[in-house]
């Protein structure tokens, strides 16, 4: 009996996790695994790119978890620089285009869509000019670093004539934007961040976003709010020289786009597969594409259920992508696994400022009809008398009457951000803020005040919703 064939489109977190897990469960004579990746790298950490650019990670290959050769040694036929260009769902086949330009069809018994996400790139004048960079893939990061090093070798960085620091303009103040701002600060650049909204980090409520804005300015990062970019202006050689808004022009030696991402689902859309409001693929709990028994999808190209709001949303994070791949591989390999959903946890930093959130923002809670109370407390990351203690702000949102925890946001200095995990577990468990006040958290002066800041916020929230 011929082996069944599993075809994977996408050679990063979800795709290769699915392939690896399926291979653990099925031998090559039972399941043939063929994977297609249009880029030059497999199984790498895109989340680590800003830290590589900033110099915290010194080697590119440190971000690669498993090379194509390692996958092939495990009987996974990973074909690099090969792009899937069409899906024939009724015929159970995929049209792929090789680097040489040749095309051919590949049949499948099981299909895994792990196409990821693509960066938002608005159609502005000059957006494709030399010197304008995205940082979505490892190849993007390499191009950016190569460009920066080329300017160093030509005497163009990191100092301009007269001793002024070279200028980096980052468009967008979301996670990627603030992380890239930090990377350029570390490289000695003068950094301007342009954000069209009224606060950086739109994943926070406005009062918490204001804390981030204040801190970024204090770090020497010029952060301009309400600044919608209208044009990338270029010099006579066609290289980016400035970023223009309706009101001003900001000189730039390098421009980085940090405007977020959208699901890469063009193939799926053209094939008639079901998409949600965000453009992400709709799947069931087993990560099977709805209405299709042998098509699976995971990672940045799908929507997931938010367990707090009960609504689907698009969440582009490597943590979920790897879990999706494990679940898909287990199910294709004859096991059984499900992905119940997320609570929306994320953490980031800019220099020594840590930023974290989980659950719902006020606007999200209101949008689903929840009535709630919000509280904000300021505390310290360690006992107040212990050396190195730093400020931390915790905002907590709880449902009226029931006291159910709905969301937590944290902005603070060292050791602040990962406290969000306490709230993430509480959200998964469906805890109330009253129940949270009795959590048995670790305490010693080097790690926390007697009352951890999260518990202080829970006490205040419990009083507010009674």
C-alpha positions as CSV (number, residue, x, y, z in Angstrom):
1,X,0.0,0.0,0.0
2,X,1.4,3.4,-1.0
3,X,2.2,5.9,1.7
4,X,-0.2,8.8,2.1
5,X,1.2,12.2,1.2
6,X,1.2,15.3,3.5
7,X,2.0,18.5,1.7
8,X,3.0,21.6,3.8
9,X,3.0,25.1,2.4
10,X,5.3,27.2,4.5
11,X,8.6,26.1,6.1
12,X,8.5,28.1,9.4
13,X,6.9,27.6,12.8
14,X,3.6,26.0,12.0
15,X,4.5,24.1,8.9
16,X,7.7,22.5,10.2
17,X,6.3,21.8,13.6
18,X,3.4,20.0,11.9
19,X,5.8,18.1,9.7
20,X,8.1,17.1,12.6
21,X,5.2,16.0,14.8
22,X,3.6,13.9,12.1
23,X,7.0,12.3,11.3
24,X,7.4,11.3,15.0
25,X,4.1,9.5,14.7
26,X,4.3,8.0,11.2
27,X,7.2,6.3,9.4
28,X,8.2,7.3,5.9
29,X,6.5,4.2,4.4
30,X,3.3,5.3,6.1
31,X,3.3,9.0,5.4
32,X,5.4,10.9,2.8
33,X,5.9,14.5,3.9
34,X,6.7,17.2,1.3
35,X,7.1,20.9,2.4
36,X,7.5,24.0,0.2
37,X,9.2,27.2,1.4
38,X,9.6,30.2,-0.9
39,X,12.3,31.8,1.2
40,X,15.9,30.8,2.0
41,X,15.5,29.9,5.7
42,X,13.4,27.4,7.6
43,X,12.2,27.2,11.3
44,X,13.5,30.5,12.5
45,X,12.5,33.1,15.1
46,X,11.1,36.1,13.4
47,X,10.5,37.6,16.8
48,X,14.2,37.7,17.3
49,X,15.0,39.9,14.3
50,X,14.9,43.3,16.1
51,X,17.3,41.9,18.7
52,X,19.6,40.7,16.0
53,X,19.5,44.1,14.2
54,X,20.2,45.8,17.6
55,X,23.2,43.5,18.3
56,X,21.8,41.6,21.3
57,X,21.9,38.5,19.1
58,X,25.2,38.5,17.3
59,X,24.7,35.7,14.8
60,X,21.9,35.3,12.3
61,X,22.0,31.5,12.6
62,X,21.3,31.7,16.3
63,X,17.7,32.5,15.3
64,X,17.4,29.3,13.2
65,X,16.0,26.4,15.2
66,X,16.4,23.8,12.5
67,X,18.0,24.0,9.1
68,X,16.6,22.5,5.9
69,X,19.3,19.8,6.0
70,X,18.2,18.8,9.5
71,X,14.6,18.5,8.4
72,X,15.6,16.4,5.4
73,X,17.7,14.1,7.6
74,X,14.4,13.3,9.4
75,X,12.7,12.2,6.2
76,X,10.9,15.5,5.5
77,X,11.3,16.5,1.9
78,X,11.7,20.3,2.4
79,X,12.1,22.1,-0.9
80,X,13.4,25.7,-0.5
81,X,12.9,28.6,-2.8
82,X,9.7,26.9,-4.1
83,X,6.4,28.8,-4.0
84,X,2.9,27.4,-4.0
85,X,1.0,29.5,-6.6
86,X,-2.4,27.7,-6.9
87,X,-4.6,25.3,-5.0
88,X,-6.9,22.8,-6.8
89,X,-9.0,21.7,-3.8
90,X,-11.3,19.3,-5.8
91,X,-8.3,17.7,-7.4
92,X,-6.3,17.6,-4.2
93,X,-3.2,19.1,-5.7
94,X,-0.9,22.2,-5.4
95,X,0.8,24.1,-8.3
96,X,4.3,25.0,-7.2
97,X,6.9,27.3,-8.9
98,X,10.6,26.5,-8.5
99,X,13.3,29.1,-8.3
100,X,14.1,28.4,-12.0
101,X,10.6,29.4,-12.9
102,X,9.4,25.9,-13.7
103,X,5.9,24.9,-12.5
104,X,4.4,21.5,-11.7
105,X,1.5,20.1,-9.8
106,X,1.9,18.1,-6.6
107,X,-0.9,15.9,-5.3
108,X,-1.8,15.6,-1.6
109,X,-3.8,13.4,0.8
110,X,-3.4,15.9,3.6
111,X,-2.7,19.6,3.1
112,X,-1.3,22.0,5.7
113,X,-1.5,25.8,5.0
114,X,1.1,27.6,7.0
115,X,1.5,30.7,4.8
116,X,2.0,33.1,7.7
117,X,1.3,36.8,7.5
118,X,2.6,39.7,5.3
119,X,3.5,43.2,6.5
120,X,1.1,46.0,5.9
121,X,2.7,48.1,3.2
122,X,0.5,51.1,2.1
123,X,0.7,52.2,-1.5
124,X,2.5,55.5,-0.7
125,X,4.9,57.4,-3.1
126,X,8.4,56.1,-2.5
127,X,7.4,53.1,-0.3
128,X,9.5,50.8,-2.5
129,X,12.6,53.1,-2.6
130,X,16.0,51.9,-1.6
131,X,16.5,52.4,2.1
132,X,12.9,51.5,3.1
133,X,12.8,48.2,4.9
134,X,10.3,45.7,6.5
135,X,11.4,43.2,9.1
136,X,9.0,40.3,8.6
137,X,11.4,37.6,7.6
138,X,15.0,36.6,8.2
139,X,15.8,37.7,4.7
140,X,14.3,41.1,5.5
141,X,16.6,41.4,8.5
142,X,19.6,40.3,6.5
143,X,18.9,42.9,3.8
144,X,18.5,45.6,6.5
145,X,21.8,44.7,8.2
146,X,23.6,44.4,4.9
147,X,22.4,47.9,4.0
148,X,23.5,49.3,7.3
149,X,26.9,47.7,7.1
150,X,27.3,48.9,3.5
151,X,26.9,52.5,4.7
152,X,29.4,51.9,7.5
153,X,32.0,50.7,5.0
154,X,31.3,53.7,2.8
155,X,31.8,56.0,5.7
156,X,28.1,56.9,5.9
157,X,27.2,55.6,9.4
158,X,26.8,55.8,12.3
159,X,27.7,59.5,12.2
160,X,26.9,62.0,9.6
161,X,29.0,65.1,8.7
162,X,29.4,67.4,11.7
163,X,29.2,64.5,14.2
164,X,25.4,64.2,14.1
165,X,24.0,60.7,14.7
166,X,22.6,59.0,11.7
167,X,18.8,59.2,11.5
168,X,16.4,56.2,11.5
169,X,12.6,56.8,11.0
170,X,10.3,54.0,12.2
171,X,6.8,54.1,10.8
172,X,4.4,52.7,13.3
173,X,4.5,52.3,17.0
174,X,3.3,48.8,17.6
175,X,5.3,45.9,18.8
176,X,7.7,45.8,15.8
177,X,8.0,49.6,15.8
178,X,9.1,50.0,19.4
179,X,11.4,47.0,19.2
180,X,13.1,48.4,16.1
181,X,13.3,51.8,17.7
182,X,15.3,50.2,20.5
183,X,17.5,48.4,17.9
184,X,18.5,51.7,16.3
185,X,19.1,53.4,19.6
186,X,21.6,50.6,20.4
187,X,23.3,51.2,17.1
188,X,23.8,54.8,17.9
189,X,21.1,56.3,15.6
190,X,18.9,59.3,16.3
191,X,15.4,57.7,16.2
192,X,12.0,59.1,15.2
193,X,8.9,57.0,15.5
194,X,5.9,58.2,13.5
195,X,2.5,56.9,14.7
196,X,-0.8,57.9,13.0
197,X,-2.8,57.1,16.1
198,X,-3.0,59.1,19.3
199,X,-0.8,56.7,21.3
200,X,2.0,54.2,20.8
201,X,1.0,50.6,21.3
202,X,-2.6,50.5,20.2
203,X,-2.8,47.1,22.0
204,X,-3.0,49.1,25.2
205,X,-5.7,51.4,26.6
206,X,-4.9,55.1,26.0
207,X,-3.9,55.8,29.6
208,X,-1.3,53.0,29.5
209,X,-0.2,54.0,26.0
210,X,0.5,57.5,27.4
211,X,2.9,55.9,29.9
212,X,4.7,54.3,27.0
213,X,4.9,57.5,25.0
214,X,6.3,59.4,28.0
215,X,8.9,56.7,28.6
216,X,10.0,56.6,24.9
217,X,10.5,60.3,24.8
218,X,12.5,60.0,28.1
219,X,14.7,57.5,26.3
220,X,15.5,60.0,23.6
221,X,13.2,58.5,21.0
222,X,11.3,61.2,19.3
223,X,7.7,59.8,19.2
224,X,5.3,61.8,17.0
225,X,1.6,60.9,17.4
226,X,-1.2,61.7,15.0
227,X,1.4,61.6,12.2
228,X,0.0,59.8,9.2
229,X,2.8,59.3,6.6
230,X,2.0,60.6,3.1
231,X,5.2,60.0,1.2
232,X,8.8,58.6,1.4
233,X,10.9,61.3,-0.3
234,X,13.9,60.2,-2.2
235,X,17.2,61.8,-3.4
236,X,18.5,61.9,-7.0
237,X,19.7,58.3,-6.7
238,X,16.2,57.1,-5.7
239,X,17.2,56.4,-2.1
240,X,15.0,57.4,0.8
241,X,16.0,60.7,2.4
242,X,13.0,61.7,4.4
243,X,9.5,60.7,5.6
244,X,6.7,63.2,5.0
245,X,3.5,63.6,6.9
246,X,0.8,66.2,6.3
247,X,2.5,68.6,8.7
248,X,6.2,67.9,8.6
249,X,9.2,66.2,7.0
250,X,11.6,63.9,9.0
251,X,15.0,63.3,7.5
252,X,16.0,59.7,7.3
253,X,19.1,57.7,6.5
254,X,17.1,54.5,6.9
255,X,13.3,53.9,7.1
256,X,11.7,50.9,8.8
257,X,8.0,49.9,8.4
258,X,6.3,48.6,11.5
259,X,2.7,48.9,10.5
260,X,1.6,45.4,11.5
261,X,0.7,42.4,9.5
262,X,-2.3,40.7,7.8
263,X,-2.9,37.0,7.1
264,X,-1.3,35.7,4.0
265,X,-4.3,34.0,2.6
266,X,-4.5,34.9,-1.1
267,X,-4.0,31.3,-2.1
268,X,-6.8,30.2,0.2
269,X,-9.1,33.0,-0.9
270,X,-8.6,32.1,-4.6
271,X,-9.4,28.5,-3.8
272,X,-12.6,29.4,-2.0
273,X,-11.6,28.4,1.5
274,X,-13.5,30.1,4.3
275,X,-12.0,33.3,5.7
276,X,-13.1,35.4,8.7
277,X,-13.5,39.1,9.1
278,X,-9.7,39.6,9.6
279,X,-8.9,37.7,6.4
280,X,-7.6,34.7,8.4
281,X,-8.6,31.2,7.7
282,X,-11.4,29.7,9.8
283,X,-10.6,26.4,11.4
284,X,-12.2,24.1,14.0
285,X,-10.6,23.1,17.3
286,X,-8.4,20.5,15.6
287,X,-7.0,23.2,13.3
288,X,-8.8,21.7,10.3
289,X,-10.1,24.3,7.8
290,X,-13.9,24.4,8.2
291,X,-15.7,22.3,5.7
292,X,-12.6,20.4,4.5
293,X,-11.6,17.1,6.1
294,X,-8.1,17.0,4.8
295,X,-7.0,20.6,4.8
296,X,-5.4,22.1,7.9
297,X,-4.1,25.6,8.8
298,X,-2.3,27.3,11.6
299,X,-0.1,30.2,12.6
300,X,-0.4,33.7,11.4
301,X,-2.7,32.9,8.5
302,X,-5.7,31.8,10.8
303,X,-8.2,33.3,13.1
304,X,-8.4,32.0,16.7
305,X,-11.0,32.2,19.4
306,X,-10.5,34.7,22.1
307,X,-11.6,32.9,25.2
308,X,-12.4,36.1,27.1
309,X,-14.6,37.8,24.5
310,X,-15.8,34.7,22.7
311,X,-15.0,36.3,19.4
312,X,-12.5,35.2,16.7
313,X,-9.5,37.3,16.1
314,X,-6.2,37.3,14.3
315,X,-3.1,36.9,16.6
316,X,0.3,36.7,14.9
317,X,2.6,35.2,17.5
318,X,5.2,32.4,17.3
319,X,3.9,30.8,20.5
320,X,0.5,30.0,18.9
321,X,2.1,29.1,15.6
322,X,4.2,26.4,17.1
323,X,1.3,25.0,19.1
324,X,-0.9,24.9,16.0
325,X,1.8,22.9,14.2
326,X,2.0,20.4,17.0
327,X,-1.7,19.9,17.0
328,X,-2.0,19.6,13.2
329,X,0.9,17.1,13.1
330,X,-0.6,15.0,15.9
331,X,-4.0,14.8,14.2
332,X,-2.5,13.9,10.8
333,X,-0.3,11.4,12.5
334,X,-3.3,9.5,13.9
335,X,-3.5,11.1,17.3
336,X,-5.9,13.7,18.6
337,X,-5.3,17.2,19.8
338,X,-7.2,20.5,19.9
339,X,-6.4,24.2,20.3
340,X,-9.1,25.9,22.5
341,X,-8.1,29.5,21.9
342,X,-6.1,32.4,23.3
343,X,-6.5,35.1,25.9
344,X,-4.4,37.6,24.0
345,X,-1.2,37.7,25.9
346,X,1.8,39.7,24.6
347,X,4.9,41.2,26.0
348,X,7.5,43.5,24.5
349,X,10.1,46.1,25.5
350,X,11.8,49.3,24.4
351,X,15.2,49.7,26.1
352,X,14.5,49.2,29.8
353,X,10.7,49.8,29.6
354,X,8.6,46.5,29.6
355,X,5.1,46.5,28.1
356,X,2.6,43.6,28.5
357,X,-1.1,42.9,28.1
358,X,-3.5,40.0,28.3
359,X,-7.3,39.7,27.9
360,X,-9.4,42.6,26.7
361,X,-8.9,46.3,26.5
362,X,-11.7,48.6,27.6
363,X,-12.9,49.2,24.0
364,X,-12.9,45.4,23.3
365,X,-14.9,44.7,26.4
366,X,-17.4,47.4,25.6
367,X,-17.7,46.1,22.0
368,X,-18.9,42.7,23.1
369,X,-21.4,44.2,25.5
370,X,-19.6,43.6,28.8
371,X,-20.1,46.0,31.8
372,X,-16.8,46.4,33.7
373,X,-14.7,48.5,36.1
374,X,-11.1,49.4,35.5
375,X,-8.5,50.2,38.1
376,X,-4.9,51.4,37.8
377,X,-2.2,51.1,40.5
378,X,1.4,52.1,40.7
379,X,3.8,50.0,42.7
380,X,7.4,48.7,42.6
381,X,9.0,45.6,41.1
382,X,10.8,44.7,44.3
383,X,10.5,45.6,48.0
384,X,10.7,49.4,48.1
385,X,13.9,49.3,50.2
386,X,15.7,46.7,48.1
387,X,18.4,48.0,45.6
388,X,17.3,48.1,42.0
389,X,13.6,48.4,42.6
390,X,11.8,50.0,39.7
391,X,8.3,51.5,39.1
392,X,5.5,49.4,37.7
393,X,1.9,50.4,36.6
394,X,-0.8,47.7,36.5
395,X,-4.2,48.2,35.0
396,X,-6.9,45.6,35.7
397,X,-10.3,45.3,34.1
398,X,-13.1,43.2,35.8
399,X,-16.7,42.4,35.0
400,X,-19.3,44.2,37.1
401,X,-21.0,42.1,39.8
402,X,-19.4,38.8,38.8
403,X,-15.9,40.1,39.3
404,X,-14.6,38.0,36.4
405,X,-11.1,39.1,35.3
406,X,-11.3,40.5,31.8
407,X,-7.9,42.0,31.2
408,X,-4.6,43.2,32.6
409,X,-2.0,45.7,31.2
410,X,1.4,46.3,32.6
411,X,4.0,49.0,31.9
412,X,7.1,49.2,34.0
413,X,10.8,48.7,34.3
414,X,12.9,45.6,34.8
415,X,11.0,42.5,36.0
416,X,7.6,44.1,35.3
417,X,6.5,42.5,32.0
418,X,6.4,38.8,32.8
419,X,4.0,39.4,35.7
420,X,1.4,39.4,33.0
421,X,1.6,35.6,33.0
422,X,-0.1,35.5,36.4
423,X,-3.1,37.2,34.8
424,X,-3.0,35.0,31.7
425,X,-3.3,31.9,33.8
426,X,-6.1,33.5,35.8
427,X,-8.0,34.3,32.5
428,X,-7.6,30.7,31.3
429,X,-9.0,29.5,34.6
430,X,-11.9,32.0,34.6
431,X,-10.9,33.4,37.9
432,X,-12.5,36.4,39.6
433,X,-10.4,39.3,40.9
434,X,-11.5,38.3,44.4
435,X,-10.1,34.8,43.9
436,X,-6.9,36.3,42.6
437,X,-6.2,38.3,45.8
438,X,-5.5,34.9,47.5
439,X,-3.1,33.6,44.9
440,X,0.0,32.1,46.6
441,X,2.7,33.9,44.7
442,X,6.4,33.8,45.4
443,X,7.8,36.5,47.6
444,X,11.2,37.7,48.7
445,X,12.4,41.3,48.7
446,X,14.6,40.9,45.6
447,X,11.6,39.8,43.6
448,X,8.5,41.5,44.8
449,X,6.9,43.7,47.5
450,X,4.9,41.7,50.2
451,X,1.8,42.4,48.1
452,X,2.8,41.7,44.5
453,X,1.6,44.6,42.2
454,X,-0.8,42.2,40.4
455,X,-2.4,41.3,43.7
456,X,-2.7,45.0,44.7
457,X,-4.5,45.6,41.5
458,X,-6.8,42.6,42.1
459,X,-7.7,43.9,45.6
460,X,-8.6,47.3,44.1
461,X,-10.6,45.7,41.3
462,X,-12.4,43.5,43.7
463,X,-13.5,46.5,45.8
464,X,-14.6,48.3,42.6
465,X,-16.9,45.6,41.3
466,X,-18.6,44.7,44.6
